[in-house]
Amino acid sequence: MALRVPTQKNLLGPLAISVRWILGSLVGTRKPFNPSASVASRVSSLSNLLRWATYNSKPSDVGTRLFKQFHHELKKSANRHGELYHETFRAISLKKGRLLSHATTMAASQQYPLEPFPLLDQLAHEPSRVQVSNVALPTLDRLEATIPAGLDAKSVGSEWFKSFVAAVDKKDASAASELFLEDAFWRDMLSLTWEFRTFQGQKTIAKFLSATLDESGFSKLTLRSDSVVLQPIAPDLAWIQGIFDFKTKVGLGFGIFRLVPTSSGQWKAYMLYTNLEGLKDFPERIGALRDMVPNHGQWPEKRRREINFEDSEPAVIIIGGGQSGLDVAARLKVLGVPTLIVEKNARVGDQWRGRYEALCLHDPVWYDHMPYIPFPPNWPTFTPAPKLADWLEFYAHSMELNIWLSSTVQTVKEVPGKWWSVTVKRGDGTTRTFTPRHVVFAQGFGGGTPITPTYPGMGTFKGKLIHSSLHKSAKDHVGKKVVRIAHDIARDHYEHGVEVTMYQRSSTAVVSGKKGLPILFNGVYWEEPIPTDLADRISASFPNRFLRVLHRRVTNAIAEADKDLLEGLKAKGFRLTFGEDNSGFFPLFWKRGGGYYLDVGASQLIIDGKIKLKSGGQISHFTEESVVFEDGSSLPADVVIFATGYGKPLNLLKEVAGEEVAARTKPIMDLDAEGEANTYWRFSGVEGLYHMMGNLALCRFHSKHLALQIKAKEEGIHGKRYED
Ligand SMILES: Cc1cc2nc3c(=O)[nH]c(=O)nc-3n(C[C@H](O)[C@H](O)[C@H](O)COP(=O)(O)OP(=O)(O)OC[C@H]3O[C@@H](n4cnc5c(N)ncnc54)[C@H](O)[C@@H]3O)c2cc1C
């Protein structure tokens, strides 16, 4: 039986953020397969082959050919790329008894060396701190399994799903969990747990299911049969993926499962994702549910009254009208929840207008769409900051969001179990107190309060000292010597003919926009017609702890692609890191929202000596004309620009709601032990208070989660959070 060739539709499955690196070249050239190429490029070639086949051949013809080719590849990779994989395989095999026994033994079993990444070790300023994660990839070697020739993935996936549905329908948690691998993951976003949870291990999954199967009403699971497909991820990694829909007592859900083979020949789930998509009885008022009533001439007055809340009170107050606040407000709008955004700036988008002229988003346009209104098709790939500012303003108007500009929230007082008393000061000096049931903090990183360190002698320095958030243009510094502590502004200065030195305080993860980013983004968030909503769900379906391990390989593949650039930087003394565990910039983003640079040109200027570099060493003090370092070296400067970040995320909460409420709030930033983002978009520890954060992509996706929690509370249908 020939392998069912992925159709264009079911190829969407592999196009997930976590496997972008492998499938990245799907969108690229159709290179002929080259057996002597590196593993990464051969995997890419394989992907190209799949893609080529998908578009150019009859499915029935190419199925067998593809499958044979894939197997051929697996074999060859195991033999020829022993250096890369063999050590891992061997070590895993040695430990496999423990490794497969139970998830909790995983940490101990990972004492063996990880995949050797000699290039990363060679380039990094310091060796990575390893063994942060205790997850092992479900490689074929570890599973002691193969992909059988002639596999009918659709039938295997459907059969597994049938057994799963039978167990779920019987509310048999034990039978359901037996369909999972010992160290499998189940990630749930609100649908069964009303929380963001990732369970690992068969026993943990069984426990969670016994508590939630009945309570949640998880039912009516329906497989999207076209979605079931074998996904060859890497020479030693493959799974069958399927997508399904389901219902709960109050909600509609979307799920993804991924099955891997076992030594007995049985396929078991390694990952399962369930997501709350909507509330059955409270659909978004979009499409056919939009307002159908003609409004002859009354719209301006209606909007004026709505914006001013002349006849009503908001159920939700959002502090901050940046993209994250606008996203949540838009989601709440279509769910019919009255919402007011309080924004301190005079215009929506001013936080982007106020940033330096040279700023463009570093993420490509496909990753940045906002809910309901995607960017038009001629939008530039990297959005200039002032253009984004205008878009945000347009978005707020188009979605009819209620915003009070030049306004601030003065106090947020709790009326326990009832509501919050929120006093807002408007731009005209008047104040008004509302009693919303929910308050969302969406004030951006650190509330936009810049932090500038102090050093001895700063007072005597004759030049200009500014925080990067206050820097507008390199044109202001023509003819001066500038010391700068990050990339883009340094480039801006070089381009304006200003002598600029970049001071690098600590090691940085660098990914080039040209070669590195496409490995991450191609195929998921790119020009291909993959609906953004589906791309978001596929990305979210990978548990962060799993991604961290997969990203070691991704990071290695990116470093191979960026090798010349990275070697050039290292030769100049630039301190490179590949993150903890060699897992790249992804955990750095979660942990500190920084420590990495998505290169759009400054790196080459450093290599060429056009941007000078002072790397390492702490600043000791300032003299009248210089910055002096602890190693005794100094940099003469007329202008020093600090890119030293912003205040703490909870500062505003403390200021308006007090220390006691802040103390009840769970930790913010970084990931929790299960790999879920701490506090953002989910229960904060304080009923009725929520926190929004993230880049445009994360806010697009998770704003819906936040809005659904609020809507469910408003309608009295929010379930019990699973807390074990
Ligand atoms: C140089 C640079 C490049 C970036 N590149 C990208 C990129 O490529 N892709 C990407 O997704 N992100 C990028 N970001 C990150 C991005 O700015 C933030 O992640 C994102 O803007 C956060 O959105 P936000 O709405 O939470 O916060 P912000 O955009 O900061 O908006 C917060 C809003 O809250 C308002 N506010 C603050 N305090 C109060 C208060 N007390 N009362 C009332 N209003 C208040 C502010 O005026 C502001 O309008 C970049 C950031 C920088 C600095």
The ligand as an ORCA input file, in Angstrom:
! r2SCAN-3c Opt
* xyz 0 1
  C      13.112     48.204     18.719
  C      11.943     47.300     18.873
  C      11.654     46.386     17.857
  C      10.578     45.527     17.992
  N      10.272     44.647     16.992
  C       9.169     43.877     17.106
  C       8.759     43.002     16.065
  O       9.393     42.887     15.049
  N       7.639     42.263     16.238
  C       6.889     42.360     17.360
  O       5.878     41.691     17.459
  N       7.264     43.160     18.370
  C       8.373     43.916     18.260
  N       8.753     44.724     19.282
  C       8.136     44.528     20.574
  C       6.931     45.325     20.695
  O       7.122     46.669     20.867
  C       6.254     44.927     21.942
  O       6.359     43.558     22.113
  C       4.843     45.247     21.772
  O       4.697     46.540     21.289
  C       4.134     45.096     23.055
  O       2.853     45.558     22.801
  P       2.042     46.140     23.966
  O       0.757     46.582     23.398
  O       2.009     45.135     25.064
  O       2.916     47.341     24.504
  P       3.211     48.737     23.855
  O       3.270     48.687     22.384
  O       4.378     49.267     24.575
  O       1.929     49.574     24.236
  C       1.602     49.873     25.563
  C       0.665     51.050     25.572
  O       0.274     51.279     26.901
  C       0.330     52.661     27.162
  N       0.534     52.847     28.596
  C       1.616     52.518     29.327
  N       1.431     52.830     30.616
  C       0.200     53.355     30.707
  C      -0.577     53.861     31.780
  N      -0.102     53.893     32.999
  N      -1.802     54.329     31.525
  C      -2.290     54.315     30.259
  N      -1.611     53.864     29.210
  C      -0.378     53.369     29.418
  C       1.470     53.157     26.325
  O       1.355     54.529     26.058
  C       1.304     52.310     25.064
  O       0.463     52.915     24.140
  C       9.801     45.590     19.162
  C      10.091     46.516     20.158
  C      11.147     47.370     20.019
  C      11.442     48.359     21.103
*
